[in-house]
Structures are given as C-alpha cells and as structure tokens.
C-alpha cells in the first residue's frame, strides 16, 4: 500500500470500476504508463492516472490484466471524456493498442503541444524535451523532478525488469506518481491557452493523431518524415544562398541550421560541395561530442537507440576518418551495453523486453557453439533468442512473398550455418526447413539477392 494517502494502488476489478466511474466525471485527467522497454512488444505493467484534486491511481496491470476489461479502464481510455493529458504518448499508445486492443481517444500530448508552440515561435526544427523540462517551461511553480533521472538509472543500468517487480517500492510509487501530478492543471491549461490564442489547435491535433498512431499506422511516421524532410530541404536551400563557400560548421550559430544539418541525410549525389563540407564537419562534431561524453561518463553512460543508429549509418560514409571513429565508438557502446545487459537481465528474460540498441549490440557476439562458455550465459541466451526471432522473420517473409522474396548472400550463409550442430535445436530445425523451402523456390543452392 502507498504511504501517501493521495495515492492508491489498484489491483481489484471491482474497485477499479468504482474509480473509473469517478474519473469519467472529470473534464481532464493525467495519464502515463510504465513497463519493460514499454512499446509495441515491451510489456505494459503499470498505468497511472492523476486528477486535478491531486489523487493518483496506480493500476497494477502486472498483477491483474483484467483491470482493462472487467475494470472498464479500456472504456475510459477510449472515451471522448475526459481529456487524457500525457507527455509523449507514442510508446504508451503502442503498448495499449498492440497488447490490449485499446485505441487512445481524446489525448492532449504535452510533448506535441510544446513542439507546435516552439515552431510558432520561430523554431523550425525544435527538439523534443523531457517531462521535467516541459513542466519547468509551462509552470513557474513546478517542482524539480531531478530524482527521476537518478531513479531511471535503476532500470536502464541495474534492473531491466524493475517495473515487473512486485510489490511496488516506495521509490517506484513516487516516480510513477510524479509523472501524472506534474502535468495538471497548470502545464495542460497554459499549453492549451497558448494553442488557442495562436490558432494552433488544428495543426496541433494533426500532430497528436500521428503520435497516437506512430506505431499503429505506418503512414503516421511517413508523414512526420516527409514534413521534417521538407523543412530540412528548405533550410539547406536558404543556407546555400546565404553563406559563402568558406563558411565552416563551427561558425554556424543559427539553431535551425544546425538542426537541419544534423537531420540531413548524407547523399553525395544530391549535396553540393559546400553542403557536403558542412555536413561532414557536422558529423565529425557530433562524433566528438559523443566521444567526449563517453570519456567523461565511462560505464555510467546511458546508451540510446538513436546514437547507435547514426553510428552504424556513419560507417558507410566515404570519409575514412568518420568511418573509423564511428566503428570505434560503436565498439565502445557495444561493450557498455553488453555489460549493462549482463547485470540488468536474467536467464529468464524474454527477448521482447530488450531495447533496439541492445538487440544491435548482441550482433557483436560471435559464439562458437550453442553453449559457448566464453560468453556470459545471459547474453548468450538473449543472442540465441534474437537469432530465432530473425529466422522467424525470414520464414514469414518467404511465406508472404514467394518468388519475390529477396535474401542477401550473408543471410543465406547464416541460414546454412544454422543448420549445423552449433546452434540450439529449435533454430536448427527451423533453418533446415527454411533451406528446403528456399531450394524449392529458387532451385537447389540458389537464392535471390
């Protein structure tokens, strides 16, 4: 039981029904969720709702998943009333939709609102902000939430399945409660007022719809990418006209231009010599910034999928210095990530809770056999789970596309290797079946590239 009298942990459907009936009377509520790598596949284990009278309800989904259906939480989340105030809803929306069949309705996303407001103030490519910073920006009486960052280290570095642990600790309860008590009423009302005064509600609503659908409808991320690409192209064109050829990246002070260069795809065929030069300088500055951060933080560095993604992309850029530095930094990240995984996970951990950058880091493991004792057993378990998941994907793609299926030479060799006795039996059986189907589809020993 929570020590704070304003916080209630809900595990029973009957009690949940009573609370949902009360919540449905509010004009707006604050909403958030916690889980293990929360998203489409990462399990949602806790749902938090806060009210304007400072009540917080922690719905313990890990203990009782029937709270959504029998407790009528699903009906509340899909209802037009009340407004659900949430910060950066894409991950929560994905978990609710793919795991419980719930489509969030009437959402006010404070992250999307912040971005639209900043664009209206002249920032063409504003950066996303964490919850605590948005609260400070739109509520001059906001309390610092610095302890959130400290507590976050617990599940990013020490206990990856923390949010599935029961009972909830006092620290977990405080963290989960702060996420909803900080948003209403002041942040919500101030943002809503600014949007209304500047006739931004229509633009804002489009963004919120795309956030809700980001991991549900593939057209939503496409729309975001198209919009951002258009803005980047416009800023880059202006830079071409504005600057002389001797302009260096380090001399550029306009934040819109700096952000545009960071988001610009490296494409030698379409970039002018000037843009290629400043883009290359921007990449080197980005790599130096990451290198400095890794040097100062060491094993305390908290990796993210975005950093890992651009390091992999930069290894294909023609500039040899960039290639080598990106490889070096990725190797450093791999070491940190794998070390964290060996600590934060267990032999019971399922692959669906593993983050994307962690999945990528597992690729650096090269086991000699299924029981390679030179590799940490937790990492080895997750590695083989990844290999089986990748194989399942290839099996599914061949079933769907038939003779249109395309497989690289490296992937084909991997499937052949997986037919050996050096992999777990389940993978070996699937690989043998897949190889037979490939030979039957394309001819024995042949494949489509």
C-alpha positions in Angstrom: 0.0 0.0 0.0 1.2 3.5 -0.8 2.3 5.6 2.2 0.9 8.8 0.5 -2.8 9.0 1.3 -3.5 10.6 -2.1 -2.0 7.6 -3.9 -4.0 4.3 -4.3 -2.7 1.1 -5.8 -5.5 -0.7 -7.6 -5.4 -4.4 -8.2 -9.1 -5.5 -7.9 -11.6 -5.1 -10.8 -14.5 -4.1 -8.5 -12.5 -1.3 -7.0 -11.3 -0.3 -10.5 -15.0 0.0 -11.6 -15.7 2.5 -8.8 -12.6 4.6 -9.7 -13.4 4.6 -13.4 -16.9 5.9 -12.7 -15.4 8.7 -10.7 -12.7 9.5 -13.3 -15.3 9.7 -16.1 -16.8 12.8 -14.4 -13.6 14.9 -14.8 -13.0 17.2 -17.8 -9.4 16.1 -17.9 -7.0 13.6 -16.2 -3.3 13.0 -16.4 -2.2 9.6 -17.8 1.1 7.7 -18.0 2.3 4.1 -18.1 5.4 2.1 -17.1 6.7 -1.2 -18.3 9.7 -3.1 -19.5 11.0 -1.3 -22.7 7.5 -0.1 -23.0 6.1 -0.1 -26.6 4.6 -2.4 -29.1 6.3 -5.5 -27.7 7.6 -4.3 -24.3 5.1 -5.2 -21.7 3.0 -2.5 -20.0 2.9 -3.3 -16.3 1.5 -0.2 -14.6 -1.0 2.6 -15.6 -1.0 5.8 -13.7 -3.9 8.3 -13.7 -3.9 11.6 -11.8 -6.7 14.0 -11.1 -7.0 17.8 -10.6 -7.7 17.2 -6.9 -4.3 15.6 -6.5 -5.5 12.0 -6.4 -3.2 9.4 -8.1 -4.4 5.9 -9.0 -1.8 3.3 -9.9 -3.5 0.5 -11.8 -1.3 -2.6 -11.3 -1.7 -4.3 -14.7 1.2 -6.7 -13.9 -1.0 -8.2 -11.1 -4.3 -8.0 -12.8 -4.7 -7.5 -16.6 -8.5 -7.7 -16.2 -8.5 -4.2 -14.9 -8.7 -3.0 -18.6 -11.8 -5.1 -19.5 -13.6 -6.0 -16.2 -12.5 -2.9 -14.5 -13.6 -0.8 -17.5 -10.3 1.0 -17.9 -10.4 0.2 -21.6 -13.7 2.1 -21.9 -12.3 5.1 -20.1 -9.2 5.3 -22.3 -11.3 5.0 -25.5 -14.0 7.5 -24.3 -14.3 11.1 -25.6 -14.4 12.4 -22.0 -12.3 13.1 -20.1 -9.3 14.5 -22.0 -6.2 12.4 -21.3 -3.2 14.6 -20.7 0.1 12.7 -21.4 3.7 13.5 -22.2 4.9 11.8 -25.4 2.2 9.2 -25.9 3.6 7.2 -28.8 5.1 4.4 -26.8 2.2 4.1 -24.3 -0.3 4.2 -27.2 1.6 1.4 -29.0 1.6 -0.8 -25.8 -2.1 -0.2 -25.2 -3.1 -0.9 -28.8 -0.9 -4.0 -29.6 -1.1 -5.6 -26.2 -4.7 -4.8 -25.1 -6.6 -3.7 -28.2 -7.0 -0.2 -26.8 -7.0 2.9 -29.0 -6.4 6.1 -27.0 -9.0 8.8 -27.7 -9.1 12.5 -26.9 -5.4 12.9 -25.9 -3.6 16.1 -25.1 0.1 15.4 -25.6 2.3 18.0 -23.9 5.3 17.0 -26.0 3.4 17.5 -29.3 2.0 20.8 -27.9 5.5 22.0 -26.9 6.8 21.3 -30.4 3.9 23.1 -32.1 4.3 26.1 -29.8 8.0 26.3 -30.4 7.5 26.2 -34.2 5.1 29.1 -33.9 7.8 31.0 -32.1 10.2 30.5 -35.0 11.9 27.2 -34.2 11.6 25.3 -37.5 13.1 22.1 -36.1 12.6 22.2 -32.3 13.9 19.4 -30.2 11.8 17.2 -28.0 12.0 17.8 -24.3 11.8 15.5 -21.3 8.9 15.8 -19.0 10.7 17.8 -16.3 11.8 20.5 -18.7 8.4 20.9 -20.2 7.0 21.3 -16.7 9.6 24.0 -15.9 8.8 25.8 -19.1 5.0 25.9 -18.7 4.7 26.1 -14.9 6.7 28.6 -13.0 5.9 26.9 -9.7 6.9 23.4 -11.0 8.9 21.3 -8.6 12.2 19.9 -9.9 11.9 16.3 -10.9 15.7 15.6 -10.9 15.2 12.4 -8.8 13.5 10.9 -11.9 16.8 10.9 -13.8 18.6 9.2 -10.8 15.9 6.6 -10.4 15.8 5.9 -14.2 19.4 4.6 -13.9 18.0 1.7 -11.8 16.2 0.1 -14.8 18.4 1.3 -17.6 21.6 0.1 -16.0 20.8 -2.2 -13.0 17.4 -3.9 -13.2 15.9 -4.0 -16.7 12.7 -5.7 -15.4 12.2 -3.4 -12.5 8.6 -2.4 -13.5 7.5 -6.0 -13.3 8.7 -6.4 -9.7 6.1 -6.6 -7.0 5.3 -5.3 -4.5 5.9 -1.7 -5.8 8.5 0.0 -3.6 8.1 3.5 -2.2 10.5 4.8 -4.8 8.6 3.2 -7.7 5.4 4.7 -6.4 6.8 8.2 -6.0 8.3 8.1 -9.5 5.1 6.8 -11.1 3.0 9.3 -9.3 5.2 12.3 -10.2 4.7 11.6 -13.9 1.0 12.5 -13.6 0.9 15.0 -10.8 3.2 17.4 -12.6 1.1 17.8 -15.8 -2.3 19.0 -14.5 -3.7 21.5 -14.2 -1.1 24.2 -14.9 1.0 22.7 -17.7 -2.1 21.5 -19.6 -4.1 24.7 -19.1 -1.1 27.0 -20.1 -0.3 25.0 -23.2 -4.0 24.8 -24.3 -4.4 28.6 -23.8 -1.3 29.3 -26.0 -2.5 27.0 -28.7 -6.0 28.6 -28.7 -4.6 32.2 -28.7 -2.4 31.5 -31.7 -4.9 29.5 -33.7 -2.7 26.4 -33.5 -5.3 23.8 -32.4 -5.8 22.3 -35.9 -2.1 21.9 -36.6 -1.6 20.5 -33.1 -4.4 18.0 -33.5 -2.8 16.5 -36.6 0.4 16.0 -34.6 -1.3 14.3 -31.7 -3.1 12.0 -34.1 0.2 11.0 -35.6 1.7 10.4 -32.1 -1.1 8.1 -31.2 -0.8 6.2 -34.4 3.0 6.3 -34.7 3.5 2.6 -34.0 0.0 1.6 -35.2 -0.4 3.1 -38.7 2.7 3.1 -40.9 1.5 6.3 -42.7 2.0 8.3 -39.4 5.8 8.1 -39.3 5.9 8.6 -43.0 4.0 11.9 -42.6 6.4 13.0 -39.9 9.5 12.1 -42.1 8.0 13.9 -45.1 7.3 17.0 -43.1 10.7 17.1 -41.5 12.5 16.4 -44.8 10.6 19.3 -46.4 11.7 21.7 -43.6 15.3 20.5 -43.8 15.4 20.9 -47.6 14.1 24.5 -47.3 16.7 25.4 -44.6 19.5 23.9 -46.6 18.5 25.8 -49.7 18.5 29.0 -47.7 22.0 28.2 -46.4 23.2 27.7 -50.0 22.2 31.3 -50.8 23.1 32.8 -47.5 26.7 31.6 -47.0 30.0 31.8 -48.9 31.9 28.7 -49.7 34.4 29.3 -46.9 31.8 29.0 -44.2 32.6 26.3 -41.6 30.1 24.3 -39.5 31.6 25.6 -36.2 30.9 29.2 -37.3 27.2 28.5 -37.8 25.1 29.7 -34.8 21.5 29.5 -36.1 19.9 26.6 -34.3 17.6 25.8 -37.1 20.5 25.5 -39.5 22.5 23.3 -37.0 19.4 21.0 -36.5 18.8 20.8 -40.3 22.4 19.7 -40.9 22.1 17.1 -38.2 18.9 15.7 -39.8 20.1 16.0 -43.4 20.7 12.6 -45.0 24.3 12.2 -46.3 23.9 11.8 -50.1 26.8 12.7 -52.3 24.8 12.6 -55.4 22.4 15.4 -54.4 24.6 17.5 -52.0 26.5 20.5 -53.3 30.3 20.6 -52.4 29.5 23.3 -49.8 26.7 21.3 -48.1 28.8 18.2 -48.2 31.6 20.0 -46.5 29.5 21.4 -43.6 27.6 18.2 -43.3 30.9 16.3 -42.9 32.0 18.8 -40.3 28.7 18.4 -38.5 29.1 14.7 -38.4 32.6 15.0 -37.0 31.4 17.4 -34.4 28.6 15.0 -33.4 31.1 12.1 -33.1 33.4 14.3 -31.0 30.6 15.2 -28.7 29.7 11.6 -28.2 33.3 10.6 -27.7 33.8 13.3 -25.0 30.6 12.2 -23.3 31.8 8.6 -23.3 35.2 9.6 -22.0 33.7 11.6 -19.1 30.9 9.2 -18.1 32.5 5.9 -18.9 30.4 2.9 -17.8 27.8 5.3 -16.4 26.9 6.4 -19.9 23.2 5.6 -20.7 23.1 4.4 -24.4 20.1 5.1 -26.7 19.0 3.6 -30.0 19.3 7.0 -31.8 23.1 7.3 -31.0 23.6 3.6 -32.0 21.7 4.1 -35.2 23.7 7.0 -36.5 27.0 5.3 -35.6 26.0 2.4 -37.9 25.0 4.8 -40.7 28.2 6.8 -40.5 30.3 3.7 -41.1 29.1 3.8 -44.8 30.1 7.4 -45.4 33.1 7.7 -47.8 35.2 9.8 -45.3 37.6 7.3 -43.8 38.1 9.3 -40.6 34.4 9.2 -39.9 34.2 5.5 -40.7 36.9 4.6 -38.3 35.7 6.9 -35.5 32.1 5.6 -35.9 33.4 2.0 -35.7 35.5 2.8 -32.6 32.6 4.5 -30.8 30.2 1.7 -31.7 32.6 -0.9 -30.3 32.8 1.2 -27.1 29.0 1.4 -26.9 28.7 -2.4 -27.5 31.0 -3.0 -24.5 28.9 -0.8 -22.3 25.5 -2.1 -23.5 26.5 -5.8 -23.1 27.9 -5.1 -19.7 24.7 -3.5 -18.6 22.6 -6.3 -20.1 24.6 -9.0 -18.2 23.7 -7.1 -15.0 20.1 -5.9 -15.6 18.7 -9.1 -17.2 18.5 -12.7 -16.1 18.4 -16.2 -17.7 14.5 -15.9 -17.6 14.5 -12.6 -19.6 12.5 -12.8 -22.8 13.8 -11.1 -25.9 10.7 -8.9 -26.4 11.8 -6.7 -23.5 15.2 -6.0 -25.0 15.7 -2.4 -26.4 16.7 -1.9 -30.0 20.2 -0.7 -29.2 20.7 -3.8 -27.0 19.5 -6.0 -29.9 22.0 -4.4 -32.2 24.8 -4.8 -29.6 24.1 -8.6 -29.5 25.2 -8.7 -33.1 28.8 -8.2 -31.9 28.7 -11.5 -30.1 30.2 -14.4 -32.1 29.5 -17.7 -30.2 31.5 -20.7 -31.4 28.6 -23.0 -30.4 25.3 -23.1 -28.6 26.9 -23.4 -25.2 30.0 -21.2 -25.7 31.2 -20.8 -22.1 33.4 -17.8 -23.0 30.2 -15.7 -23.3 28.1 -14.6 -20.4 25.2 -17.0 -20.2 22.6 -14.2 -20.0 23.9 -12.6 -23.2 24.2 -16.0 -24.9 20.5 -16.7 -24.1 19.4 -13.4 -25.5 21.6 -13.8 -28.5 20.0 -17.2 -29.5 16.6 -15.7 -28.9 17.5 -12.9 -31.3 18.7 -15.4 -33.9 15.5 -17.4 -33.7 13.4 -14.2 -34.0 15.4 -13.1 -37.0 14.9 -16.6 -38.6 11.2 -16.5 -37.9 11.0 -13.1 -39.7 12.7 -14.6 -42.8 10.4 -17.6 -42.7 7.4 -15.3 -42.6 8.7 -13.1 -45.4 9.2 -16.2 -47.7 5.7 -17.4 -47.0 4.3 -13.9 -47.8 6.3 -13.0 -50.9 7.2 -16.4 -52.6 9.4 -15.9 -55.6 9.6 -12.2 -54.9 11.4 -12.9 -51.7 14.9 -11.4 -51.5 17.7 -12.6 -49.3 21.3 -11.4 -49.1 24.2 -13.8 -49.6 25.2 -13.2 -46.0 21.8 -14.1 -44.7 21.7 -17.2 -46.8 25.0 -18.3 -45.4 23.7 -17.7 -41.9 20.7 -19.9 -42.5 23.1 -22.6 -43.8 25.2 -22.3 -40.7 22.1 -22.5 -38.6 21.5 -26.0 -40.0 24.7 -27.2 -38.2 25.0 -28.6 -34.7 26.5 -25.4 -33.4 23.1 -23.8 -32.7 20.2 -24.6 -30.4 17.9 -27.5 -31.7 14.9 -25.3 -32.3 16.8 -22.9 -34.6 18.5 -25.8 -36.4 15.1 -27.4 -37.1 13.6 -24.2 -38.5 16.7 -23.4 -40.5 16.7 -26.8 -42.2 13.0 -26.3 -43.2 13.7 -22.8 -44.5 16.6 -24.0 -46.5 14.4 -26.7 -48.1 11.8 -24.1 -49.0 14.5 -21.7 -50.4 15.9 -24.5 -52.6 12.4 -25.5 -53.7 11.5 -21.8 -54.5 14.7 -20.8 -56.3 16.5 -24.0 -57.2 18.9 -26.0 -55.0 21.8 -24.0 -53.7 20.4 -20.8 -55.3 18.9 -17.7 -53.8 17.5 -14.3 -54.9 19.6 -11.2 -54.0 
